[in-house]
Amino acid sequence: MSTTKPVLLASDAHLGASPPSHEQAFYAWLDYAATEASEIIVNGDLFDFWFEYRSGITRGHDRILRQLREIVDSGLPVTLVGGNHDWWGGRFLTDEVGVRFQLRPEIRTLAGYRAYLGHGDGLGAGDHGYKVLKPVLRSPLTRLAFGLLPIDLGDRVAAGVSNTRERWNQWGPKQVARAEAMEAWAVERLESDAELDLVLLGHTHLPVLREVGPGRWYVNSGDWVFHQTWVTLLPGEPPRIDDWRDRP
């Protein structure tokens, strides 16, 4: 049996807006990952909203920040990918918590696989409204202006536009269409880049493991709002999607 520790990857915990029982499960999974993984990756939307204001940071995340700091201090690398809900990370996460904060999709070697790693927002056909809005929301001017708001006001504004709670117990046709469009994009990306082994995405909240060719997969890690799933990557083994609810 291999003694190599896996890379463990989760996404879309949406802390602050997920069902409380699912948030508790994610904290427990993170403790598990801290002992079992060679690296932990959260592929976007760890927070339902995160912003580093001029006067401080989004409130209500003391527990997860402390937990991440302890994991990093133990010597285990942690990567947070910016998602469409928490893209506005910065120095607090990198300097004070110690994680690696990834702003944009990257191609990395993970467990021996050449992998495209990105949250997935804006990829694939459709989603035109978000694609138009995305560069506005992420512009330096918007970030500067929003950062001047009082923390409580900024957090309330963000909570008012979030639709995460609507996904607790139901799926709609828009979510299904978005998942299908992203899967089609991932398959095309794998077919067009012969050196790519994995496309690792989140965002759709739908776990997917699809083999596109021998030794090549599209993997979506799902979420911790509706599901409780993560991806396990081990050298020489096919990627795997695990569910915290199935643990012994």
N, C-alpha and C positions, 0 to 999 in steps of 0.2 A: 504494500500500500504506500502511496505517496505521502511524504511528510510535508510537502510544500503547502504553505498556507495560501488560500485563494484571495483574489481580489473580490471584494463584495461591493455591490453597487445597488443603490436604491434611488428613488426619485419621488417627487411630489408628495412630501409629507404634509405640506401646507399647515405647518404648526401655527396655531392661533385661530384656525377656522375648521379644522378637521374634527370628527367626533372625538370626545374626550377619551373614550376607550381605545381608539386607534392611536391617539397621541401617546398614551401610556405604552401601548404595544411598540411604538417606534422607539421610545426611550429604551425599552427593554431590548429591542433588536440591536440598538447601537451599543449597549453594554456587551451583548453577545458578539457583535462584530469586532469589538475592541480586543477580544481574546482569541478570535478565530481567523482574522484577516491579516494579510500582508499589506493591504491598503484599503481604505474605505473611500468610496466615491458617492456623493449625493448629486445626482445629475439634474439639478434644477428644482426650484420651488421647495426648498427645505422649509422656508417661511411662507406663509400666505402673503405677507408683506414685510419687506425689509428696506430700510433707508438709513443712511448715515447723514443726519442733519448737521448743520453748523453747530447746534447746541447739544447734540447727543445722538442716540440711536433709537430705533423703534423699540417701544416698551413691551414687556411681557415675555421676554425670551431668556431670562436669566438662567433657567435650568439647562436648556440645551447649550447655551454658550459655555457654561461651566463644565458640562459633560464633554464637549468637544475639546476644551482646553486641557482637561485631564487626559484625554486620549492622545492628543498631540504631545503632551509632556511625557507620556509613556514611551515615546519614540515611534509611534505608528503614524504614517502619513495620512492626511485627510484632505481630499479635494472637494470643494464645493463649486458646482457649475452654476452660473447665474441663469435663472429661469425667467419667465415673463412676469413672475410675481416678486422676484428678489434679485433682479439683475443689478440693482444699485448698491451692491456691496463695495467695500473699499478697505481703507486702512485698519479699521477696527477689527474686521474679520482676519486680516492677514497679520497685523502687528500685535493685537491684543489677544486674539484667540489662537492664532498660529496656523490656521488652515491655509491651503493653497486655493485661491479664488480664481476660477477660470471664467473669463468674461465671454469668450466666443468658442464655437466648436473647434476642436483640435483633432489631429490624428496622432494617436499615442500607441505605444506598445504596451499591452496589458495582458499579463499571464501568457506571454508568447504570441499573442494575436496582434496584428496590425488593425487598430480599431479607430473608427470615426466616433468621437464622443461629443455629443451636444444635446442640449435639452430638447430641441426639435420645434420650438415655436416658430411659425412663419415658413416652415418647410412644406413642400408639396403644393398641389393645386388648391384653389379656393382660399378661404380665410382672408379675403381681400381687405376687409375693414381693418383687421389687425395689422396687415402688412403696410397699409397706409399710415396707421397711427404709430407703429413701432419706432420709426426714426425720430418722430416728434417726441415721444416719451423718453427716448434715450439720448436726446440731444444735450450737449453741455449746458445750453441756456435753460432748458427745462429743469435739468438737474440742479443748477445753481438756484433758480427761482424757488423750486420746491424745498430745497435745503434751508431756505430762510424762514420757512413756516415754523411756528411753535410745534413741538413734537406731538402733543395731543391732537392738535388740529390736523396735521398731516396724516397721522395714523387713522383718524376718523374718516378723512376723505378717502383713503385707500380702502378701508373696510366697507365703505358705502358702495364702492364700485366692484368689489369682489363678488363672484358668483359661486364660490367654493361650496358654501352650505347647500346650494341647490343640487350638488352632486353626491350628497351623502348616501342617498338611497335610490337614485334613479339615473337612467341613461336616456339621453335624447337623441334624435336623428342627427343633430349637428355634431355631437361627440362621435357618433359612429362614422359619419362622413369624414370628419377630421382624421380619425384613426386610419381609415382606408386610404386617404390621400397621403398620409405620412408613410404608411407601409409601401405604397407604390413608389414614393420617392426613394425610400431606402433600398428597395429592390433594384431600381434603376441605377442608383449610386454603386451598388455592389457589382452590377453587371458591367458598368462602364469603367471600373477600376479593378483590374485583375489582381492588384497587389493588396487589396483591402480584404480583410477576413471578417470583420464585424462592423455593423452599424449599430451603435448603442444610443437609444433615444428614450425620452420620457414624454411628458406633456399631455399625451392623450388619455392618461389614467387607465389604459387598457393593456395588461400584460400580453406580450406576443413573443413567441419563439418560432421563427420561420427559417428553415434551411433553404438557402437560395441556390447553393451548389455544394459540391463536396467540401466540407470543412469551412463553409462560409454561411453566416447567419445575420438576419435582422433580429435584434432583440430589443423589446420595449419593456422596461422594468415595472410598468404599472403604476401603482400609487399606494398611499396609506390613508386615503379618504374613503374610497369604496372597497379597495382590496388591502392586503397587507403583504406585498410581494417584493422580492429583491432578486438580483442576478448574482449567480456564483460563477466565477471564472477561474479555472484551474489549467495549468499548462498540459497540453496533450489530451484534454478532455473537452467534449462539447459543452458549450455554455448551458447553464441550467437556470430556470426560474423556480424559486422556492417561495413558499407561502408560510408566514409566521403562524397562521392558524392551524397548520398541519404539523407543527413541531410535536415531538413526543411529550 
